[in-house]
Amino acid sequence: MNSLNGKIKLDFRSNEPIYLQISRQIEQLVASGELKLGDQLPTVRELATELRINFNTVSRAYRLLDESRLISTQRGRGTYIWEEPDEETMQNLRKKSLEELARTYLSQSIQLGYSQIEAKEMLQKLIDGGQTAIIVE
């Protein structure tokens, strides 16, 4: 079974509901290729225990992903990544991931007391200075 151990990080102070955080992060794992067609996800109860949250919250996230046809829960067999996203879906998932990164950067910059303009200028400075190398652990 493909465990999500450590791959889903919840922010209990965020305005984004927990079930949406879970759903979005699973979408991002699919978009990045970490989760692929046929990969099995933990059961609702297993993931709820792992994340230390109510199983109804995980159930709601899985239901959302099931409605979007990204996963399928088969009674007695488990929950799997159901569809290989087409190119348009992948682009949309990647775009959502980039938007989330930008929102997080902007939100954290503002929490540190910087203006939106200062945050934008720093990001532009990093881009202009060639600070775009990706560090992969």
N, CA, C and O atoms as CSV, one atom per row, in Angstrom:
chain,resi,resn,atom,element,x,y,z
A,1,MET,N,N,0.839,-1.182,0.000
A,1,MET,CA,C,0.000,0.000,0.000
A,1,MET,C,C,0.881,1.241,0.000
A,1,MET,O,O,1.905,1.285,0.681
A,2,ASN,N,N,0.481,2.233,-0.756
A,2,ASN,CA,C,1.229,3.480,-0.853
A,2,ASN,C,C,0.829,4.385,0.310
A,2,ASN,O,O,-0.246,4.985,0.287
A,3,SER,N,N,1.664,4.484,1.300
A,3,SER,CA,C,1.366,5.308,2.458
A,3,SER,C,C,1.600,6.780,2.137
A,3,SER,O,O,2.508,7.142,1.388
A,4,LEU,N,N,0.766,7.596,2.717
A,4,LEU,CA,C,0.940,9.039,2.574
A,4,LEU,C,C,1.697,9.586,3.775
A,4,LEU,O,O,1.739,10.797,3.994
A,5,ASN,N,N,2.299,8.683,4.556
A,5,ASN,CA,C,2.986,9.054,5.774
A,5,ASN,C,C,3.954,10.214,5.538
A,5,ASN,O,O,4.927,10.094,4.793
A,6,GLY,N,N,3.663,11.323,6.186
A,6,GLY,CA,C,4.542,12.481,6.098
A,6,GLY,C,C,4.362,13.339,4.857
A,6,GLY,O,O,4.945,14.419,4.764
A,7,LYS,N,N,3.565,12.876,3.904
A,7,LYS,CA,C,3.398,13.635,2.660
A,7,LYS,C,C,2.286,14.670,2.755
A,7,LYS,O,O,2.263,15.629,1.983
A,8,ILE,N,N,1.378,14.486,3.683
A,8,ILE,CA,C,0.299,15.444,3.865
A,8,ILE,C,C,0.561,16.238,5.133
A,8,ILE,O,O,0.685,15.681,6.224
A,9,LYS,N,N,0.641,17.532,4.967
A,9,LYS,CA,C,0.889,18.437,6.085
A,9,LYS,C,C,-0.355,19.298,6.288
A,9,LYS,O,O,-0.783,20.007,5.377
A,10,LEU,N,N,-0.922,19.233,7.465
A,10,LEU,CA,C,-2.125,20.008,7.759
A,10,LEU,C,C,-1.763,21.268,8.518
A,10,LEU,O,O,-0.894,21.262,9.390
A,11,ASP,N,N,-2.445,22.349,8.171
A,11,ASP,CA,C,-2.273,23.621,8.865
A,11,ASP,C,C,-3.591,23.922,9.567
A,11,ASP,O,O,-4.543,24.388,8.940
A,12,PHE,N,N,-3.643,23.658,10.859
A,12,PHE,CA,C,-4.875,23.831,11.613
A,12,PHE,C,C,-5.212,25.299,11.844
A,12,PHE,O,O,-6.309,25.611,12.308
A,13,ARG,N,N,-4.292,26.201,11.532
A,13,ARG,CA,C,-4.548,27.638,11.667
A,13,ARG,C,C,-5.029,28.259,10.363
A,13,ARG,O,O,-5.418,29.427,10.331
A,14,SER,N,N,-5.004,27.481,9.293
A,14,SER,CA,C,-5.395,27.978,7.982
A,14,SER,C,C,-6.908,28.190,7.915
A,14,SER,O,O,-7.679,27.532,8.614
A,15,ASN,N,N,-7.306,29.119,7.062
A,15,ASN,CA,C,-8.731,29.321,6.803
A,15,ASN,C,C,-9.283,28.227,5.897
A,15,ASN,O,O,-10.498,28.055,5.797
A,16,GLU,N,N,-8.393,27.486,5.237
A,16,GLU,CA,C,-8.816,26.411,4.349
A,16,GLU,C,C,-9.221,25.203,5.192
A,16,GLU,O,O,-8.438,24.748,6.026
A,17,PRO,N,N,-10.434,24.674,4.988
A,17,PRO,CA,C,-10.866,23.506,5.760
A,17,PRO,C,C,-9.904,22.332,5.591
A,17,PRO,O,O,-9.281,22.173,4.541
A,18,ILE,N,N,-9.792,21.519,6.629
A,18,ILE,CA,C,-8.869,20.386,6.642
A,18,ILE,C,C,-9.145,19.422,5.494
A,18,ILE,O,O,-8.212,18.946,4.848
A,19,TYR,N,N,-10.424,19.130,5.232
A,19,TYR,CA,C,-10.727,18.181,4.152
A,19,TYR,C,C,-10.272,18.711,2.794
A,19,TYR,O,O,-9.874,17.930,1.930
A,20,LEU,N,N,-10.326,20.025,2.597
A,20,LEU,CA,C,-9.840,20.607,1.344
A,20,LEU,C,C,-8.322,20.566,1.276
A,20,LEU,O,O,-7.757,20.379,0.198
A,21,GLN,N,N,-7.653,20.738,2.414
A,21,GLN,CA,C,-6.189,20.631,2.443
A,21,GLN,C,C,-5.766,19.226,2.026
A,21,GLN,O,O,-4.831,19.060,1.243
A,22,ILE,N,N,-6.457,18.220,2.550
A,22,ILE,CA,C,-6.131,16.832,2.204
A,22,ILE,C,C,-6.368,16.583,0.730
A,22,ILE,O,O,-5.508,16.035,0.041
A,23,SER,N,N,-7.526,16.983,0.246
A,23,SER,CA,C,-7.886,16.781,-1.157
A,23,SER,C,C,-6.880,17.462,-2.081
A,23,SER,O,O,-6.403,16.862,-3.044
A,24,ARG,N,N,-6.564,18.713,-1.779
A,24,ARG,CA,C,-5.635,19.481,-2.606
A,24,ARG,C,C,-4.245,18.841,-2.611
A,24,ARG,O,O,-3.601,18.767,-3.657
A,25,GLN,N,N,-3.788,18.384,-1.460
A,25,GLN,CA,C,-2.448,17.801,-1.393
A,25,GLN,C,C,-2.377,16.458,-2.124
A,25,GLN,O,O,-1.347,16.131,-2.713
A,26,ILE,N,N,-3.452,15.686,-2.093
A,26,ILE,CA,C,-3.463,14.438,-2.866
A,26,ILE,C,C,-3.452,14.771,-4.358
A,26,ILE,O,O,-2.765,14.105,-5.132
A,27,GLU,N,N,-4.203,15.791,-4.768
A,27,GLU,CA,C,-4.164,16.234,-6.169
A,27,GLU,C,C,-2.744,16.637,-6.562
A,27,GLU,O,O,-2.279,16.311,-7.654
A,28,GLN,N,N,-2.056,17.351,-5.656
A,28,GLN,CA,C,-0.690,17.784,-5.939
A,28,GLN,C,C,0.253,16.598,-6.054
A,28,GLN,O,O,1.163,16.613,-6.882
A,29,LEU,N,N,0.052,15.568,-5.235
A,29,LEU,CA,C,0.889,14.369,-5.312
A,29,LEU,C,C,0.684,13.640,-6.637
A,29,LEU,O,O,1.620,13.056,-7.182
A,30,VAL,N,N,-0.539,13.679,-7.147
A,30,VAL,CA,C,-0.807,13.089,-8.465
A,30,VAL,C,C,-0.166,13.948,-9.547
A,30,VAL,O,O,0.458,13.429,-10.473
A,31,ALA,N,N,-0.322,15.268,-9.426
A,31,ALA,CA,C,0.234,16.180,-10.431
A,31,ALA,C,C,1.754,16.073,-10.506
A,31,ALA,O,O,2.335,16.197,-11.584
A,32,SER,N,N,2.395,15.844,-9.368
A,32,SER,CA,C,3.861,15.754,-9.343
A,32,SER,C,C,4.364,14.368,-9.749
A,32,SER,O,O,5.563,14.169,-9.946
A,33,GLY,N,N,3.439,13.413,-9.871
A,33,GLY,CA,C,3.836,12.060,-10.246
A,33,GLY,C,C,4.186,11.173,-9.067
A,33,GLY,O,O,4.535,10.007,-9.254
A,34,GLU,N,N,4.098,11.714,-7.838
A,34,GLU,CA,C,4.385,10.885,-6.659
A,34,GLU,C,C,3.325,9.805,-6.466
A,34,GLU,O,O,3.618,8.716,-5.973
A,35,LEU,N,N,2.096,10.114,-6.856
A,35,LEU,CA,C,1.024,9.117,-6.866
A,35,LEU,C,C,0.639,8.880,-8.310
A,35,LEU,O,O,0.465,9.826,-9.079
A,36,LYS,N,N,0.506,7.613,-8.679
A,36,LYS,CA,C,0.226,7.247,-10.068
A,36,LYS,C,C,-0.999,6.351,-10.154
A,36,LYS,O,O,-1.471,5.822,-9.147
A,37,LEU,N,N,-1.497,6.193,-11.348
A,37,LEU,CA,C,-2.631,5.329,-11.629
A,37,LEU,C,C,-2.424,3.972,-10.964
A,37,LEU,O,O,-1.386,3.337,-11.151
A,38,GLY,N,N,-3.404,3.531,-10.193
A,38,GLY,CA,C,-3.340,2.226,-9.549
A,38,GLY,C,C,-2.749,2.234,-8.156
A,38,GLY,O,O,-2.869,1.240,-7.440
A,39,ASP,N,N,-2.109,3.329,-7.744
A,39,ASP,CA,C,-1.557,3.391,-6.394
A,39,ASP,C,C,-2.696,3.343,-5.378
A,39,ASP,O,O,-3.736,3.977,-5.560
A,40,GLN,N,N,-2.485,2.592,-4.320
A,40,GLN,CA,C,-3.490,2.469,-3.274
A,40,GLN,C,C,-3.243,3.506,-2.195
A,40,GLN,O,O,-2.106,3.731,-1.779
A,41,LEU,N,N,-4.315,4.130,-1.750
A,41,LEU,CA,C,-4.254,5.098,-0.664
A,41,LEU,C,C,-4.617,4.404,0.643
A,41,LEU,O,O,-5.240,3.342,0.626
A,42,PRO,N,N,-4.237,4.986,1.765
A,42,PRO,CA,C,-4.647,4.420,3.054
A,42,PRO,C,C,-6.169,4.456,3.170
A,42,PRO,O,O,-6.832,5.252,2.506
A,43,THR,N,N,-6.715,3.588,4.019
A,43,THR,CA,C,-8.151,3.655,4.275
A,43,THR,C,C,-8.448,4.974,4.971
A,43,THR,O,O,-7.545,5.649,5.467
A,44,VAL,N,N,-9.721,5.328,5.000
A,44,VAL,CA,C,-10.146,6.548,5.678
A,44,VAL,C,C,-9.675,6.525,7.128
A,44,VAL,O,O,-9.124,7.510,7.620
A,45,ARG,N,N,-9.890,5.416,7.805
A,45,ARG,CA,C,-9.517,5.318,9.222
A,45,ARG,C,C,-8.002,5.366,9.411
A,45,ARG,O,O,-7.513,5.993,10.351
A,46,GLU,N,N,-7.257,4.707,8.522
A,46,GLU,CA,C,-5.790,4.732,8.626
A,46,GLU,C,C,-5.254,6.146,8.472
A,46,GLU,O,O,-4.405,6.581,9.250
A,47,LEU,N,N,-5.753,6.871,7.458
A,47,LEU,CA,C,-5.264,8.232,7.236
A,47,LEU,C,C,-5.696,9.154,8.372
A,47,LEU,O,O,-4.931,10.021,8.795
A,48,ALA,N,N,-6.917,8.972,8.865
A,48,ALA,CA,C,-7.394,9.787,9.984
A,48,ALA,C,C,-6.514,9.564,11.215
A,48,ALA,O,O,-6.174,10.512,11.922
A,49,THR,N,N,-6.152,8.317,11.464
A,49,THR,CA,C,-5.282,7.995,12.601
A,49,THR,C,C,-3.903,8.609,12.395
A,49,THR,O,O,-3.325,9.193,13.312
A,50,GLU,N,N,-3.382,8.467,11.170
A,50,GLU,CA,C,-2.053,9.008,10.859
A,50,GLU,C,C,-2.016,10.522,11.051
A,50,GLU,O,O,-1.040,11.065,11.568
A,51,LEU,N,N,-3.089,11.201,10.629
A,51,LEU,CA,C,-3.138,12.666,10.702
A,51,LEU,C,C,-3.714,13.176,12.025
A,51,LEU,O,O,-3.709,14.375,12.304
A,52,ARG,N,N,-4.216,12.222,12.840
A,52,ARG,CA,C,-4.815,12.555,14.132
A,52,ARG,C,C,-5.999,13.500,13.994
A,52,ARG,O,O,-6.101,14.515,14.682
A,53,ILE,N,N,-6.886,13.130,13.080
A,53,ILE,CA,C,-8.098,13.910,12.854
A,53,ILE,C,C,-9.288,12.957,12.804
A,53,ILE,O,O,-9.117,11.738,12.787
A,54,ASN,N,N,-10.481,13.513,12.781
A,54,ASN,CA,C,-11.705,12.728,12.716
A,54,ASN,C,C,-11.805,12.033,11.364
A,54,ASN,O,O,-11.506,12.634,10.332
A,55,PHE,N,N,-12.225,10.770,11.366
A,55,PHE,CA,C,-12.299,10.029,10.104
A,55,PHE,C,C,-13.321,10.622,9.144
A,55,PHE,O,O,-13.200,10.434,7.934
A,56,ASN,N,N,-14.335,11.341,9.658
A,56,ASN,CA,C,-15.318,11.974,8.778
A,56,ASN,C,C,-14.665,13.051,7.900
A,56,ASN,O,O,-15.105,13.289,6.776
A,57,THR,N,N,-13.631,13.687,8.412
A,57,THR,CA,C,-12.905,14.711,7.650
A,57,THR,C,C,-12.192,14.069,6.462
A,57,THR,O,O,-12.246,14.588,5.346
A,58,VAL,N,N,-11.529,12.949,6.701
A,58,VAL,CA,C,-10.851,12.230,5.618
A,58,VAL,C,C,-11.878,11.694,4.633
A,58,VAL,O,O,-11.673,11.740,3.420
A,59,SER,N,N,-12.981,11.187,5.163
A,59,SER,CA,C,-14.049,10.659,4.310
A,59,SER,C,C,-14.563,11.742,3.360
A,59,SER,O,O,-14.820,11.476,2.186
A,60,ARG,N,N,-14.708,12.942,3.868
A,60,ARG,CA,C,-15.181,14.067,3.047
A,60,ARG,C,C,-14.168,14.403,1.946
A,60,ARG,O,O,-14.556,14.682,0.811
A,61,ALA,N,N,-12.882,14.377,2.276
A,61,ALA,CA,C,-11.829,14.636,1.285
A,61,ALA,C,C,-11.842,13.550,0.207
A,61,ALA,O,O,-11.767,13.855,-0.984
A,62,TYR,N,N,-11.936,12.295,0.619
A,62,TYR,CA,C,-11.974,11.187,-0.338
A,62,TYR,C,C,-13.217,11.288,-1.224
A,62,TYR,O,O,-13.150,11.031,-2.426
A,63,ARG,N,N,-14.349,11.664,-0.626
A,63,ARG,CA,C,-15.590,11.808,-1.407
A,63,ARG,C,C,-15.408,12.875,-2.497
A,63,ARG,O,O,-15.843,12.692,-3.634
A,64,LEU,N,N,-14.765,13.982,-2.136
A,64,LEU,CA,C,-14.498,15.052,-3.100
A,64,LEU,C,C,-13.618,14.545,-4.246
A,64,LEU,O,O,-13.887,14.825,-5.415
A,65,LEU,N,N,-12.568,13.801,-3.903
A,65,LEU,CA,C,-11.659,13.250,-4.912
A,65,LEU,C,C,-12.364,12.189,-5.758
A,65,LEU,O,O,-12.089,12.059,-6.951
A,66,ASP,N,N,-13.266,11.438,-5.141
A,66,ASP,CA,C,-14.029,10.425,-5.864
A,66,ASP,C,C,-14.979,11.097,-6.861
A,66,ASP,O,O,-15.120,10.640,-7.995
A,67,GLU,N,N,-15.620,12.172,-6.435
A,67,GLU,CA,C,-16.539,12.902,-7.322
A,67,GLU,C,C,-15.805,13.494,-8.517
A,67,GLU,O,O,-16.374,13.623,-9.601
A,68,SER,N,N,-14.542,13.854,-8.318
A,68,SER,CA,C,-13.758,14.400,-9.432
A,68,SER,C,C,-13.112,13.289,-10.257
A,68,SER,O,O,-12.385,13.556,-11.214
A,69,ARG,N,N,-13.387,12.031,-9.873
A,69,ARG,CA,C,-12.926,10.832,-10.574
A,69,ARG,C,C,-11.409,10.641,-10.514
A,69,ARG,O,O,-10.834,9.948,-11.354
A,70,LEU,N,N,-10.769,11.250,-9.529
A,70,LEU,CA,C,-9.330,11.073,-9.365
A,70,LEU,C,C,-9.031,9.779,-8.603
A,70,LEU,O,O,-8.014,9.126,-8.837
A,71,ILE,N,N,-9.938,9.422,-7.685
A,71,ILE,CA,C,-9.777,8.175,-6.932
A,71,ILE,C,C,-11.039,7.344,-7.044
A,71,ILE,O,O,-12.091,7.834,-7.454
A,72,SER,N,N,-10.918,6.084,-6.674
A,72,SER,CA,C,-12.076,5.191,-6.617
A,72,SER,C,C,-11.932,4.323,-5.379
A,72,SER,O,O,-10.884,3.719,-5.147
A,73,THR,N,N,-13.002,4.266,-4.581
A,73,THR,CA,C,-13.017,3.402,-3.421
A,73,THR,C,C,-13.853,2.179,-3.770
A,73,THR,O,O,-15.026,2.294,-4.127
A,74,GLN,N,N,-13.242,1.025,-3.665
A,74,GLN,CA,C,-13.905,-0.228,-3.997
A,74,GLN,C,C,-14.093,-1.006,-2.703
A,74,GLN,O,O,-13.128,-1.417,-2.059
A,75,ARG,N,N,-15.343,-1.196,-2.339
A,75,ARG,CA,C,-15.681,-1.852,-1.072
A,75,ARG,C,C,-14.934,-3.182,-0.939
A,75,ARG,O,O,-15.001,-4.052,-1.807
A,76,GLY,N,N,-14.228,-3.301,0.172
A,76,GLY,CA,C,-13.508,-4.533,0.442
A,76,GLY,C,C,-12.128,-4.622,-0.202
A,76,GLY,O,O,-11.348,-5.518,0.121
A,77,ARG,N,N,-11.824,-3.700,-1.108
A,77,ARG,CA,C,-10.529,-3.740,-1.800
A,77,ARG,C,C,-9.651,-2.552,-1.457
A,77,ARG,O,O,-8.432,-2.695,-1.372
A,78,GLY,N,N,-10.246,-1.378,-1.258
A,78,GLY,CA,C,-9.458,-0.203,-0.914
A,78,GLY,C,C,-9.736,0.984,-1.818
A,78,GLY,O,O,-10.656,0.967,-2.636
A,79,THR,N,N,-8.923,2.008,-1.651
A,79,THR,CA,C,-9.045,3.252,-2.409
A,79,THR,C,C,-7.808,3.416,-3.273
A,79,THR,O,O,-6.680,3.296,-2.796
A,80,TYR,N,N,-8.034,3.693,-4.547
A,80,TYR,CA,C,-6.952,3.748,-5.527
A,80,TYR,C,C,-7.016,5.026,-6.349
A,80,TYR,O,O,-8.076,5.629,-6.520
A,81,ILE,N,N,-5.844,5.422,-6.856
A,81,ILE,CA,C,-5.821,6.473,-7.869
A,81,ILE,C,C,-6.481,5.848,-9.090
A,81,ILE,O,O,-6.014,4.831,-9.601
A,82,TRP,N,N,-7.549,6.447,-9.548
A,82,TRP,CA,C,-8.431,5.822,-10.515
A,82,TRP,C,C,-8.115,6.180,-11.958
A,82,TRP,O,O,-8.158,5.324,-12.841
A,83,GLU,N,N,-7.808,7.412,-12.188
A,83,GLU,CA,C,-7.595,7.836,-13.570
A,83,GLU,C,C,-6.228,8.465,-13.731
A,83,GLU,O,O,-5.738,9.181,-12.858
A,84,GLU,N,N,-5.638,8.181,-14.857
A,84,GLU,CA,C,-4.414,8.884,-15.234
A,84,GLU,C,C,-4.905,10.219,-15.781
A,84,GLU,O,O,-5.548,10.250,-16.830
A,85,PRO,N,N,-4.620,11.310,-15.100
A,85,PRO,CA,C,-5.140,12.598,-15.574
A,85,PRO,C,C,-4.640,12.917,-16.983
A,85,PRO,O,O,-3.477,12.687,-17.313
A,86,ASP,N,N,-5.545,13.451,-17.804
A,86,ASP,CA,C,-5.136,13.858,-19.145
A,86,ASP,C,C,-4.294,15.129,-19.040
A,86,ASP,O,O,-4.162,15.709,-17.962
A,87,GLU,N,N,-3.734,15.550,-20.151
A,87,GLU,CA,C,-2.812,16.695,-20.150
A,87,GLU,C,C,-3.469,17.959,-19.598
A,87,GLU,O,O,-2.840,18.710,-18.852
A,88,GLU,N,N,-4.719,18.195,-19.959
A,88,GLU,CA,C,-5.408,19.399,-19.479
A,88,GLU,C,C,-5.606,19.343,-17.959
A,88,GLU,O,O,-5.410,20.340,-17.264
A,89,THR,N,N,-5.993,18.176,-17.454
A,89,THR,CA,C,-6.177,18.015,-16.015
A,89,THR,C,C,-4.848,18.198,-15.294
A,89,THR,O,O,-4.787,18.862,-14.260
A,90,MET,N,N,-3.772,17.605,-15.845
A,90,MET,CA,C,-2.457,17.763,-15.238
A,90,MET,C,C,-2.049,19.234,-15.186
A,90,MET,O,O,-1.527,19.704,-14.176
A,91,GLN,N,N,-2.289,19.953,-16.273
A,91,GLN,CA,C,-1.947,21.377,-16.295
A,91,GLN,C,C,-2.748,22.130,-15.238
A,91,GLN,O,O,-2.216,23.006,-14.555
A,92,ASN,N,N,-4.042,21.783,-15.104
A,92,ASN,CA,C,-4.873,22.444,-14.093
A,92,ASN,C,C,-4.387,22.123,-12.682
A,92,ASN,O,O,-4.348,23.007,-11.827
A,93,LEU,N,N,-4.014,20.862,-12.429
A,93,LEU,CA,C,-3.497,20.482,-11.122
A,93,LEU,C,C,-2.188,21.207,-10.824
A,93,LEU,O,O,-1.970,21.683,-9.710
A,94,ARG,N,N,-1.318,21.286,-11.834
A,94,ARG,CA,C,-0.041,21.976,-11.658
A,94,ARG,C,C,-0.274,23.467,-11.397
A,94,ARG,O,O,0.398,24.068,-10.559
A,95,LYS,N,N,-1.231,24.059,-12.122
A,95,LYS,CA,C,-1.535,25.475,-11.934
A,95,LYS,C,C,-2.073,25.729,-10.526
A,95,LYS,O,O,-1.701,26.707,-9.877
A,96,LYS,N,N,-2.957,24.834,-10.058
A,96,LYS,CA,C,-3.487,24.970,-8.701
A,96,LYS,C,C,-2.361,24.867,-7.676
A,96,LYS,O,O,-2.360,25.590,-6.680
A,97,SER,N,N,-1.411,23.979,-7.914
A,97,SER,CA,C,-0.285,23.827,-6.997
A,97,SER,C,C,0.558,25.096,-6.960
A,97,SER,O,O,0.968,25.544,-5.890
A,98,LEU,N,N,0.815,25.673,-8.133
A,98,LEU,CA,C,1.600,26.903,-8.193
A,98,LEU,C,C,0.868,28.053,-7.511
A,98,LEU,O,O,1.481,28.852,-6.804
A,99,GLU,N,N,-0.447,28.136,-7.725
A,99,GLU,CA,C,-1.236,29.179,-7.066
A,99,GLU,C,C,-1.161,29.027,-5.554
A,99,GLU,O,O,-1.047,30.019,-4.834
A,100,GLU,N,N,-1.226,27.783,-5.068
A,100,GLU,CA,C,-1.163,27.543,-3.631
A,100,GLU,C,C,0.200,27.947,-3.073
A,100,GLU,O,O,0.282,28.541,-1.998
A,101,LEU,N,N,1.268,27.626,-3.804
A,101,LEU,CA,C,2.600,28.053,-3.366
A,101,LEU,C,C,2.690,29.572,-3.297
A,101,LEU,O,O,3.251,30.126,-2.351
A,102,ALA,N,N,2.138,30.237,-4.298
A,102,ALA,CA,C,2.172,31.701,-4.322
A,102,ALA,C,C,1.363,32.287,-3.167
A,102,ALA,O,O,1.790,33.244,-2.522
A,103,ARG,N,N,0.199,31.706,-2.915
A,103,ARG,CA,C,-0.628,32.175,-1.795
A,103,ARG,C,C,0.109,31.999,-0.464
A,103,ARG,O,O,0.095,32.889,0.386
A,104,THR,N,N,0.742,30.856,-0.298
A,104,THR,CA,C,1.470,30.579,0.939
A,104,THR,C,C,2.611,31.576,1.109
A,104,THR,O,O,2.795,32.132,2.192
A,105,TYR,N,N,3.379,31.803,0.041
A,105,TYR,CA,C,4.487,32.762,0.096
A,105,TYR,C,C,3.971,34.156,0.469
A,105,TYR,O,O,4.524,34.822,1.344
A,106,LEU,N,N,2.911,34.581,-0.204
A,106,LEU,CA,C,2.379,35.914,0.052
A,106,LEU,C,C,1.826,36.022,1.468
A,106,LEU,O,O,2.068,37.015,2.154
A,107,SER,N,N,1.095,35.022,1.904
A,107,SER,CA,C,0.516,35.024,3.246
A,107,SER,C,C,1.599,35.067,4.313
A,107,SER,O,O,1.497,35.832,5.272
A,108,GLN,N,N,2.636,34.248,4.153
A,108,GLN,CA,C,3.712,34.229,5.144
A,108,GLN,C,C,4.510,35.528,5.124
A,108,GLN,O,O,4.965,35.993,6.170
A,109,SER,N,N,4.683,36.113,3.950
A,109,SER,CA,C,5.390,37.400,3.853
A,109,SER,C,C,4.628,38.485,4.602
A,109,SER,O,O,5.216,39.290,5.324
A,110,ILE,N,N,3.312,38.496,4.418
A,110,ILE,CA,C,2.475,39.499,5.087
A,110,ILE,C,C,2.486,39.276,6.600
A,110,ILE,O,O,2.518,40.239,7.367
A,111,GLN,N,N,2.460,38.000,7.038
A,111,GLN,CA,C,2.525,37.701,8.471
A,111,GLN,C,C,3.833,38.187,9.080
A,111,GLN,O,O,3.882,38.526,10.262
A,112,LEU,N,N,4.893,38.222,8.274
A,112,LEU,CA,C,6.185,38.710,8.748
A,112,LEU,C,C,6.289,40.235,8.701
A,112,LEU,O,O,7.305,40.809,9.095
A,113,GLY,N,N,5.224,40.886,8.213
A,113,GLY,CA,C,5.190,42.343,8.214
A,113,GLY,C,C,5.580,43.005,6.906
A,113,GLY,O,O,5.711,44.228,6.847
A,114,TYR,N,N,5.767,42.222,5.863
A,114,TYR,CA,C,6.115,42.802,4.560
A,114,TYR,C,C,4.846,43.111,3.777
A,114,TYR,O,O,3.808,42.476,3.961
A,115,SER,N,N,4.958,44.106,2.894
A,115,SER,CA,C,3.822,44.444,2.031
A,115,SER,C,C,3.801,43.493,0.831
A,115,SER,O,O,4.771,42.783,0.566
A,116,GLN,N,N,2.687,43.495,0.122
A,116,GLN,CA,C,2.592,42.688,-1.095
A,116,GLN,C,C,3.643,43.123,-2.108
A,116,GLN,O,O,4.222,42.294,-2.811
A,117,ILE,N,N,3.883,44.421,-2.176
A,117,ILE,CA,C,4.871,44.948,-3.120
A,117,ILE,C,C,6.272,44.457,-2.753
A,117,ILE,O,O,7.039,44.064,-3.631
A,118,GLU,N,N,6.610,44.477,-1.456
A,118,GLU,CA,C,7.921,43.994,-1.022
A,118,GLU,C,C,8.087,42.501,-1.323
A,118,GLU,O,O,9.160,42.063,-1.737
A,119,ALA,N,N,7.023,41.727,-1.115
A,119,ALA,CA,C,7.072,40.285,-1.397
A,119,ALA,C,C,7.283,40.047,-2.891
A,119,ALA,O,O,8.071,39.187,-3.284
A,120,LYS,N,N,6.577,40.808,-3.712
A,120,LYS,CA,C,6.705,40.686,-5.169
A,120,LYS,C,C,8.119,41.081,-5.611
A,120,LYS,O,O,8.727,40.407,-6.443
A,121,GLU,N,N,8.628,42.170,-5.052
A,121,GLU,CA,C,9.969,42.638,-5.426
A,121,GLU,C,C,11.035,41.603,-5.054
A,121,GLU,O,O,11.977,41.394,-5.819
A,122,MET,N,N,10.904,40.955,-3.894
A,122,MET,CA,C,11.875,39.950,-3.481
A,122,MET,C,C,11.826,38.742,-4.414
A,122,MET,O,O,12.863,38.212,-4.813
A,123,LEU,N,N,10.636,38.322,-4.751
A,123,LEU,CA,C,10.497,37.191,-5.664
A,123,LEU,C,C,11.098,37.538,-7.022
A,123,LEU,O,O,11.801,36.722,-7.617
A,124,GLN,N,N,10.828,38.735,-7.510
A,124,GLN,CA,C,11.375,39.170,-8.793
A,124,GLN,C,C,12.897,39.261,-8.738
A,124,GLN,O,O,13.586,38.911,-9.695
A,125,LYS,N,N,13.414,39.739,-7.599
A,125,LYS,CA,C,14.860,39.835,-7.419
A,125,LYS,C,C,15.502,38.445,-7.492
A,125,LYS,O,O,16.543,38.268,-8.124
A,126,LEU,N,N,14.876,37.471,-6.845
A,126,LEU,CA,C,15.389,36.099,-6.876
A,126,LEU,C,C,15.364,35.530,-8.292
A,126,LEU,O,O,16.308,34.865,-8.718
A,127,ILE,N,N,14.287,35.791,-9.010
A,127,ILE,CA,C,14.165,35.302,-10.390
A,127,ILE,C,C,15.210,35.972,-11.278
A,127,ILE,O,O,15.892,35.308,-12.060
A,128,ASP,N,N,15.328,37.294,-11.150
A,128,ASP,CA,C,16.286,38.037,-11.973
A,128,ASP,C,C,17.728,37.648,-11.651
A,128,ASP,O,O,18.600,37.702,-12.519
A,129,GLY,N,N,17.973,37.258,-10.401
A,129,GLY,CA,C,19.321,36.886,-9.984
A,129,GLY,C,C,19.659,35.436,-10.275
A,129,GLY,O,O,20.717,34.945,-9.884
A,130,GLY,N,N,18.757,34.758,-10.960
A,130,GLY,CA,C,19.021,33.374,-11.307
A,130,GLY,C,C,18.823,32.405,-10.160
A,130,GLY,O,O,19.338,31.287,-10.203
A,131,GLN,N,N,18.096,32.806,-9.146
A,131,GLN,CA,C,17.855,31.954,-7.974
A,131,GLN,C,C,16.688,31.014,-8.233
A,131,GLN,O,O,15.789,30.900,-7.399
A,132,THR,N,N,16.690,30.353,-9.356
A,132,THR,CA,C,15.565,29.494,-9.711
A,132,THR,C,C,15.935,28.024,-9.700
A,132,THR,O,O,15.132,27.182,-10.102
A,133,ALA,N,N,17.140,27.700,-9.246
A,133,ALA,CA,C,17.550,26.295,-9.209
A,133,ALA,C,C,16.677,25.548,-8.205
A,133,ALA,O,O,16.391,26.047,-7.117
A,134,ILE,N,N,16.268,24.365,-8.582
A,134,ILE,CA,C,15.431,23.547,-7.715
A,134,ILE,C,C,16.330,22.608,-6.927
A,134,ILE,O,O,17.183,21.922,-7.490
A,135,ILE,N,N,16.131,22.590,-5.642
A,135,ILE,CA,C,16.887,21.701,-4.772
A,135,ILE,C,C,15.977,20.529,-4.432
A,135,ILE,O,O,14.925,20.704,-3.817
A,136,VAL,N,N,16.389,19.343,-4.835
A,136,VAL,CA,C,15.602,18.142,-4.578
A,136,VAL,C,C,16.355,17.297,-3.573
A,136,VAL,O,O,17.530,16.980,-3.755
A,137,GLU,N,N,15.647,16.934,-2.495
A,137,GLU,CA,C,16.285,16.111,-1.459
A,137,GLU,C,C,16.309,14.671,-1.882
A,137,GLU,O,O,16.805,13.819,-1.145
